[in-house]
Amino acid sequence: QVHLEESGGASVQAGGSLRLSCAASRYTARMGWFRQAPGKEREGLAAIQSDDLTVYADSVKGRFTISKDNAKNTLYLQMNSLKPEDTAMYYCAATSRWGRPSLSRSDYGSWGQGTQVTVSS
């Protein structure tokens, strides 16, 4: 299994920005970012394929940007114009299976422990 470790979560005021990082133990075919707030299901936010093809959830499109550094086996999520509803635990996910970038959690077999993002109004 791929070991994933997120970092960069913090408390920030609405309108602010954060950059999350995910260090992976090895390169994988697809990676993505998910988040989960208390009482809610984990939702897919952004995903990226090995050829850099990306997909975003409507709720974050235009505000969040997913990217990766293959040499460092590191995934990033740049989050701008943060809103209070963005408050959640953010998770990095990876899969060695080839396919289109996916926002479905069932497509991923490796998960990090999460990093907390809190946005105050």
C-alpha positions as CSV (number, residue, x, y, z in Angstrom):
1,Q,0.0,0.0,0.0
2,V,1.0,3.6,-0.6
3,H,1.8,5.6,2.5
4,L,0.3,9.2,2.4
5,E,0.8,12.0,4.8
6,E,-1.0,15.4,4.5
7,S,0.3,18.7,5.9
8,G,-0.5,22.4,5.7
9,G,-3.9,22.5,7.4
10,A,-4.6,25.5,9.6
11,S,-7.1,28.0,10.8
12,V,-7.7,30.9,8.4
13,Q,-10.2,33.7,8.0
14,A,-12.8,33.7,5.2
15,G,-11.2,34.8,2.0
16,G,-7.8,33.6,2.9
17,S,-5.7,30.9,1.2
18,L,-3.9,27.7,2.2
19,R,-1.7,25.2,0.4
20,L,-2.0,21.6,1.4
21,S,0.7,19.0,0.7
22,C,0.6,15.2,0.5
23,A,3.8,13.2,0.6
24,A,3.5,9.8,-1.0
25,S,5.8,6.9,-0.5
26,R,5.9,6.2,-4.3
27,Y,4.5,7.5,-7.5
28,T,0.9,6.4,-8.3
29,A,-1.4,6.5,-11.4
30,R,-4.0,8.8,-9.9
31,M,-4.3,11.0,-6.8
32,G,-7.0,13.1,-5.3
33,W,-8.1,15.4,-2.5
34,F,-11.2,14.7,-0.4
35,R,-12.7,16.4,2.7
36,Q,-15.1,15.4,5.4
37,A,-17.0,17.5,7.9
38,P,-18.6,16.1,11.0
39,G,-21.8,14.4,10.2
40,K,-21.2,14.4,6.5
41,E,-19.9,11.9,4.0
42,R,-16.4,12.3,2.5
43,E,-16.6,14.3,-0.7
44,G,-14.2,14.4,-3.6
45,L,-12.8,17.8,-4.4
46,A,-10.1,17.4,-7.0
47,A,-8.2,14.7,-8.8
48,I,-5.2,14.4,-11.1
49,Q,-4.0,11.8,-13.5
50,S,-0.4,10.9,-14.3
51,D,-0.6,13.0,-17.5
52,D,-1.8,16.0,-15.4
53,L,-5.4,15.7,-16.6
54,T,-7.6,17.1,-13.7
55,V,-11.2,17.2,-12.5
56,Y,-12.8,19.4,-9.9
57,A,-16.0,19.4,-7.9
58,D,-18.3,22.2,-8.7
59,S,-18.1,23.5,-5.2
60,V,-14.4,24.3,-5.5
61,K,-13.8,24.8,-9.2
62,G,-12.2,28.2,-9.8
63,R,-11.0,28.4,-6.2
64,F,-8.9,25.2,-5.7
65,T,-6.1,24.0,-7.8
66,I,-4.6,20.5,-7.7
67,S,-1.0,19.9,-8.8
68,K,1.8,17.4,-8.3
69,D,5.6,17.1,-8.3
70,N,6.5,13.7,-9.7
71,A,10.1,14.0,-8.7
72,K,9.1,14.5,-5.1
73,N,6.1,12.2,-5.1
74,T,4.1,15.1,-3.7
75,L,0.6,16.2,-4.3
76,Y,-0.6,19.8,-3.6
77,L,-3.9,21.6,-3.2
78,Q,-3.9,25.3,-3.5
79,M,-7.0,26.7,-1.8
80,N,-8.0,30.3,-2.4
81,S,-11.1,32.4,-1.5
82,L,-11.8,30.0,1.4
83,K,-15.3,30.0,2.9
84,P,-16.6,28.8,6.3
85,E,-18.2,25.9,4.6
86,D,-14.8,24.7,3.5
87,T,-14.1,23.8,7.1
88,A,-13.3,20.0,7.2
89,M,-10.7,17.4,7.6
90,Y,-8.9,17.2,4.3
91,Y,-7.6,13.8,3.0
92,C,-5.2,12.8,0.3
93,A,-5.9,9.6,-1.7
94,A,-4.1,7.5,-4.3
95,T,-4.6,4.5,-6.5
96,S,-2.3,2.5,-8.8
97,R,-5.1,1.7,-11.1
98,W,-5.1,3.5,-14.5
99,G,-8.2,5.5,-15.5
100,R,-9.7,9.0,-15.6
101,P,-9.1,11.2,-12.6
102,S,-11.9,10.3,-10.2
103,L,-13.8,12.1,-7.4
104,S,-15.3,8.8,-6.2
105,R,-13.8,7.6,-2.9
106,S,-14.4,4.0,-4.0
107,D,-11.7,4.3,-6.7
108,Y,-9.0,4.9,-4.1
109,G,-7.3,2.4,-1.9
110,S,-4.7,4.5,-0.1
111,W,-5.6,7.3,2.3
112,G,-3.7,9.7,4.5
113,Q,-4.7,10.5,8.1
114,G,-6.0,14.0,7.2
115,T,-5.2,17.6,8.0
116,Q,-7.7,19.9,9.5
117,V,-8.7,23.1,7.8
118,T,-10.8,25.6,9.7
119,V,-12.2,28.8,8.1
120,S,-13.8,31.4,10.3
121,S,-16.2,34.1,9.1
